[in-house]
Amino acid sequence: MRVAVVIPSYKVRSHILSVLAQIPEVVDAVYVVDDKCPERTGEHVQQHSKDPRVHVIFNEINQGVGGATLAGYRRALFDGAEVIVKLDGDGQMDPENIPSLIRPIQRGSADYTKGNRFYSLENLEGMPFLRKFGNTALSFISKVSSGYWNVMDPTNGYTAIHAGALSLLPMSKIEKRYFFESDMLFRLNTIRAVVREVPMKAIYGEEKSNLSILKVLRDFPAKHLTRFFKRICYNYVLRDFNVCSIELVAGLALLAFGSVFGGYYWYRAAVHFVPTPTGTIMLAVLPIIVGVQLLLAAISLDVANVPGEPLQEALEFESRRKGLKIPPQKVANE
């Protein structure tokens, strides 16, 4: 398989050449996407990199890490890449992990792979405590919104994707900034792509992250909640209506009825100082208990519904066809 690497670049001038020097020979092409970088990283690469595999793409306006990555994806598809790796240019991701990252895709056991810094306790020694805590919380929220209950470390941007799966994604709708990695998981679930994780060790040096805790707390919860409801509607209402769908509908209905009914009689008893009959209490409590049990059963079925059959074999021809149909004028200028 032809392998390409996309490196979104913004304020990584001091690290980019070192990253490029470590790209292994298994990679056929490298696309450095200068996302309107004030340090002119793209020009720096053009002047100093002698690797013939390296190509520089310039975004006319800053689009964020997601927008820069998507520009590289489009160019890689246009050039016929079959496996596309996304690698940051700040030196935190070891390029030597690329062969391990793409191996599940090459073997046909995955459509999308991503690094997991939480697989080994030893790998966490260099990670700051705040990042450990934040990533653990975000991992659980991402499991709920994306449906990939088997995936940890969702904000890890060290990923690889098969061209067949990428060609099915609505790239114009994918989040272009820091929610990019989480949104990719949601989009991959909607096409039933298989996602696998590869253990890796993060490298922490003098680089500074552009993602602030304030942005995460302000923007991410609403985005995850929106993706969660969309996923439930796509998978259990529009595309299929199965046992999980029935449990969700019945569970929510019973929970809502019990809560409203019980709340009304609780308020009535509190205002008029009249004791509520036992039968009325049971009529409120029983639907709540049954509703919660049905929702727990639905969650269990959702966990078991993680995609397990790779798309790439059936879509290999289709991905090539769609890749060749991408108009040159839609590809960022080199």
C-alpha positions as CSV (number, residue, x, y, z in Angstrom):
1,M,0.0,0.0,0.0
2,R,1.1,3.5,-0.8
3,V,1.6,5.4,2.5
4,A,1.4,9.1,3.0
5,V,2.0,11.3,6.0
6,V,0.1,14.6,6.7
7,I,1.7,17.0,9.1
8,P,-0.4,20.0,10.0
9,S,2.0,22.8,10.9
10,Y,1.4,25.9,13.0
11,K,4.2,27.4,15.1
12,V,6.4,24.3,14.9
13,R,9.3,25.8,12.9
14,S,11.8,24.7,15.6
15,H,10.7,21.1,15.5
16,I,9.6,20.3,11.9
17,L,12.9,19.5,10.4
18,S,13.8,17.1,13.2
19,V,10.4,15.4,12.7
20,L,10.9,15.1,8.9
21,A,14.4,13.6,9.4
22,Q,12.8,10.7,11.3
23,I,10.2,9.7,8.8
24,P,10.8,6.0,8.0
25,E,11.4,4.6,4.5
26,V,8.0,2.9,4.5
27,V,6.4,6.3,3.8
28,D,6.1,7.2,0.1
29,A,5.0,10.9,0.5
30,V,5.0,13.6,3.2
31,Y,2.7,16.6,3.1
32,V,3.5,19.5,5.4
33,V,0.5,21.8,5.6
34,D,1.4,25.3,6.5
35,D,-1.8,26.5,8.2
36,K,-1.0,30.2,7.7
37,C,1.8,29.8,10.2
38,P,3.2,33.2,11.4
39,E,6.7,31.5,11.7
40,R,6.5,30.5,7.9
41,T,7.1,26.9,8.7
42,G,6.3,25.9,5.1
43,E,8.9,28.2,3.6
44,H,11.4,26.9,6.2
45,V,10.8,23.3,5.1
46,Q,11.1,24.2,1.4
47,Q,14.4,25.9,2.0
48,H,16.0,23.3,4.2
49,S,14.4,19.9,3.6
50,K,16.2,17.8,0.9
51,D,13.8,14.8,1.2
52,P,12.2,14.3,-2.3
53,R,9.1,12.8,-0.6
54,V,8.3,16.1,1.2
55,H,5.7,18.4,-0.3
56,V,4.5,21.7,1.2
57,I,0.8,22.8,1.1
58,F,-0.1,26.4,2.0
59,N,-3.5,27.3,3.5
60,E,-4.4,30.8,2.5
61,I,-6.2,31.3,5.9
62,N,-5.7,29.5,9.2
63,Q,-8.2,26.7,9.5
64,G,-7.0,24.9,12.6
65,V,-5.5,21.5,13.0
66,G,-8.5,19.8,11.5
67,G,-8.7,22.1,8.5
68,A,-4.9,21.6,7.8
69,T,-5.2,17.9,8.2
70,L,-8.2,17.7,5.8
71,A,-6.2,19.7,3.2
72,G,-3.4,17.1,3.5
73,Y,-6.0,14.3,3.3
74,R,-7.4,15.6,0.0
75,R,-4.0,16.0,-1.6
76,A,-2.9,12.5,-0.5
77,L,-6.1,11.0,-1.9
78,F,-5.6,12.9,-5.1
79,D,-2.0,11.5,-5.4
80,G,-3.3,7.9,-4.9
81,A,-2.3,7.3,-1.3
82,E,-4.0,4.2,0.2
83,V,-3.0,4.7,3.9
84,I,-2.7,8.2,5.3
85,V,-1.0,9.0,8.6
86,K,-1.6,12.2,10.5
87,L,1.4,13.2,12.5
88,D,1.9,16.5,14.5
89,G,4.9,18.6,13.8
90,D,5.8,19.5,17.4
91,G,7.9,16.5,18.1
92,Q,5.6,14.8,20.6
93,M,4.9,11.9,18.2
94,D,7.7,9.5,17.4
95,P,7.7,8.9,13.6
96,E,9.3,5.5,14.3
97,N,5.8,4.4,15.4
98,I,4.4,4.7,11.9
99,P,5.0,1.1,10.8
100,S,3.2,-0.1,13.9
101,L,0.4,2.3,13.4
102,I,-0.3,1.3,9.8
103,R,0.2,-2.4,10.2
104,P,-3.5,-3.2,11.2
105,I,-4.7,-1.4,8.1
106,Q,-2.2,-3.1,5.9
107,R,-3.3,-6.5,7.3
108,G,-7.0,-5.6,6.7
109,S,-8.0,-5.7,10.3
110,A,-8.8,-2.0,10.7
111,D,-9.9,1.0,8.7
112,Y,-8.6,3.6,11.2
113,T,-5.9,3.3,13.8
114,K,-4.8,5.7,16.5
115,G,-2.2,5.9,19.2
116,N,-3.0,5.1,22.8
117,R,-0.7,6.7,25.5
118,F,-2.7,5.0,28.3
119,Y,-2.0,1.4,27.3
120,S,1.1,1.0,29.5
121,L,1.6,2.6,32.9
122,E,5.3,3.2,32.0
123,N,4.1,5.4,29.1
124,L,2.3,7.7,31.5
125,E,5.4,8.6,33.5
126,G,6.2,11.6,31.4
127,M,2.7,12.9,31.1
128,P,1.7,15.8,33.3
129,F,-1.0,15.0,35.9
130,L,-3.5,17.5,34.5
131,R,-3.3,15.9,31.1
132,K,-3.8,12.4,32.6
133,F,-6.9,13.5,34.4
134,G,-8.3,15.5,31.4
135,N,-7.7,12.8,28.9
136,T,-9.3,10.2,31.2
137,A,-12.5,12.3,31.5
138,L,-12.6,13.1,27.8
139,S,-12.1,9.5,26.9
140,F,-15.3,8.4,28.7
141,I,-17.3,11.3,27.2
142,S,-15.9,10.4,23.7
143,K,-16.9,6.7,24.2
144,V,-20.5,7.8,24.8
145,S,-20.7,10.3,21.9
146,S,-18.8,8.3,19.3
147,G,-19.9,4.8,20.2
148,Y,-16.4,3.4,20.2
149,W,-16.4,2.0,23.7
150,N,-13.2,0.2,23.0
151,V,-11.2,3.4,22.3
152,M,-9.2,5.3,24.9
153,D,-7.2,8.6,24.6
154,P,-9.5,10.2,22.0
155,T,-7.6,13.5,21.8
156,N,-4.5,11.7,20.6
157,G,-3.9,13.0,17.1
158,Y,-1.4,10.3,16.0
159,T,-3.7,8.4,13.5
160,A,-3.8,6.5,10.3
161,I,-6.8,5.9,8.0
162,H,-7.4,3.7,4.9
163,A,-8.3,5.7,1.8
164,G,-11.5,3.7,1.4
165,A,-12.9,4.8,4.7
166,L,-11.7,8.4,4.2
167,S,-13.5,8.6,0.9
168,L,-16.8,7.8,2.6
169,L,-16.5,10.6,5.2
170,P,-18.2,14.0,4.5
171,M,-14.9,16.0,4.8
172,S,-16.7,19.3,4.4
173,K,-18.7,18.6,7.6
174,I,-15.8,17.5,9.8
175,E,-14.8,19.8,12.6
176,K,-11.8,21.8,11.5
177,R,-10.3,22.9,14.9
178,Y,-9.4,21.1,18.1
179,F,-12.5,18.9,18.2
180,F,-11.2,17.3,15.0
181,E,-10.0,14.0,16.4
182,S,-13.3,13.4,18.4
183,D,-15.4,14.4,15.5
184,M,-13.5,11.9,13.3
185,L,-14.5,9.1,15.6
186,F,-18.2,10.1,15.4
187,R,-18.0,10.3,11.6
188,L,-16.2,6.9,11.4
189,N,-19.0,5.3,13.5
190,T,-21.7,6.5,11.1
191,I,-20.0,4.5,8.3
192,R,-19.3,1.5,10.6
193,A,-15.5,1.7,10.2
194,V,-13.3,-0.5,12.4
195,V,-11.0,1.5,14.8
196,R,-8.0,-0.1,16.5
197,E,-5.5,1.4,18.9
198,V,-1.8,1.1,18.9
199,P,0.2,1.5,22.1
200,M,2.6,4.4,22.0
201,K,4.7,6.7,24.2
202,A,4.2,10.4,24.1
203,I,7.3,12.7,24.1
204,Y,7.1,15.8,26.2
205,G,9.7,18.5,25.7
206,E,9.7,22.3,25.6
207,E,6.8,22.5,23.1
208,K,3.6,24.2,24.2
209,S,0.1,23.0,23.4
210,N,-2.2,25.5,21.7
211,L,-5.3,23.9,23.2
212,S,-6.3,25.5,26.5
213,I,-8.4,23.9,29.3
214,L,-10.9,26.8,29.0
215,K,-11.6,25.9,25.3
216,V,-12.2,22.3,26.3
217,L,-14.6,23.1,29.1
218,R,-16.4,25.7,27.0
219,D,-16.7,24.0,23.6
220,F,-16.3,20.2,24.0
221,P,-19.4,19.3,26.1
222,A,-22.0,20.7,23.8
223,K,-20.2,19.2,20.7
224,H,-20.1,15.8,22.3
225,L,-23.7,16.0,23.4
226,T,-24.8,16.9,19.8
227,R,-22.8,14.0,18.3
228,F,-24.3,11.6,20.9
229,F,-27.9,12.4,19.9
230,K,-27.0,12.3,16.2
231,R,-25.4,8.9,16.6
232,I,-28.4,7.5,18.4
233,C,-30.8,8.8,15.8
234,Y,-28.6,7.5,12.9
235,N,-28.0,4.1,14.3
236,Y,-31.1,3.2,16.2
237,V,-33.9,5.2,14.5
238,L,-33.1,6.1,10.8
239,R,-30.8,3.2,9.8
240,D,-32.2,0.4,12.0
241,F,-34.9,-0.1,14.6
242,N,-33.9,-3.1,16.8
243,V,-34.1,-4.2,20.4
244,C,-31.8,-1.4,21.5
245,S,-34.2,1.1,19.9
246,I,-37.2,-0.3,21.7
247,E,-35.3,-0.3,25.0
248,L,-34.3,3.3,24.5
249,V,-37.8,4.5,23.6
250,A,-39.6,2.5,26.3
251,G,-36.9,3.3,28.9
252,L,-37.1,7.1,28.3
253,A,-40.9,7.1,28.2
254,L,-41.2,5.2,31.5
255,L,-38.5,7.3,33.2
256,A,-40.2,10.5,32.0
257,F,-43.6,9.3,33.1
258,G,-42.5,8.2,36.6
259,S,-40.5,11.4,37.1
260,V,-43.3,13.8,36.1
261,F,-46.0,11.7,37.9
262,G,-44.0,11.4,41.0
263,G,-42.9,15.0,41.0
264,Y,-46.5,16.2,40.6
265,Y,-47.7,14.2,43.6
266,W,-44.6,15.1,45.7
267,Y,-45.3,18.8,45.0
268,R,-49.0,18.4,45.8
269,A,-48.2,16.6,49.1
270,A,-45.6,19.3,50.0
271,V,-48.0,22.2,49.4
272,H,-51.2,20.8,51.0
273,F,-49.4,18.7,53.7
274,V,-51.3,15.6,52.6
275,P,-49.6,12.2,52.8
276,T,-49.3,10.5,49.4
277,P,-50.9,7.0,49.2
278,T,-48.5,4.0,49.0
279,G,-50.1,3.0,45.7
280,T,-49.5,6.4,44.2
281,I,-45.8,6.3,45.3
282,M,-45.4,2.8,43.7
283,L,-47.1,4.0,40.5
284,A,-44.3,6.6,40.3
285,V,-41.4,4.5,41.5
286,L,-42.0,1.4,39.4
287,P,-41.8,3.1,36.0
288,I,-38.6,4.9,37.1
289,I,-37.0,1.6,38.1
290,V,-38.1,-0.2,35.0
291,G,-37.0,2.7,32.8
292,V,-33.6,2.8,34.3
293,Q,-33.2,-0.9,33.8
294,L,-34.2,-0.7,30.2
295,L,-31.7,2.2,29.6
296,L,-28.9,0.2,31.2
297,A,-29.8,-2.8,28.9
298,A,-29.7,-0.4,25.9
299,I,-26.3,0.8,26.9
300,S,-25.1,-2.8,27.1
301,L,-26.3,-3.4,23.6
302,D,-24.7,-0.2,22.4
303,V,-21.3,-1.3,23.9
304,A,-21.6,-4.6,22.1
305,N,-22.5,-2.8,18.8
306,V,-18.9,-1.5,18.2
307,P,-18.1,-2.0,14.5
308,G,-16.1,-5.2,14.0
309,E,-15.9,-5.8,10.3
310,P,-13.5,-3.7,8.3
311,L,-14.8,-1.7,5.3
312,Q,-11.6,-1.6,3.3
313,E,-11.9,-4.8,1.3
314,A,-15.3,-4.0,-0.1
315,L,-14.5,-0.3,-0.7
316,E,-11.0,-0.5,-2.1
317,F,-12.1,0.0,-5.7
318,E,-14.6,2.7,-4.7
319,S,-12.0,4.6,-2.7
320,R,-9.6,4.7,-5.7
321,R,-12.4,5.9,-8.0
322,K,-13.5,8.7,-5.7
323,G,-9.9,9.7,-5.0
324,L,-9.2,10.1,-8.7
325,K,-12.4,12.2,-9.1
326,I,-11.2,14.9,-6.7
327,P,-10.8,18.0,-8.9
328,P,-7.3,19.5,-8.9
329,Q,-8.7,23.0,-8.2
330,K,-10.0,21.8,-4.8
331,V,-6.5,20.8,-3.7
332,A,-4.5,23.3,-1.8
333,N,-1.6,24.9,-3.8
334,E,1.9,23.6,-3.3
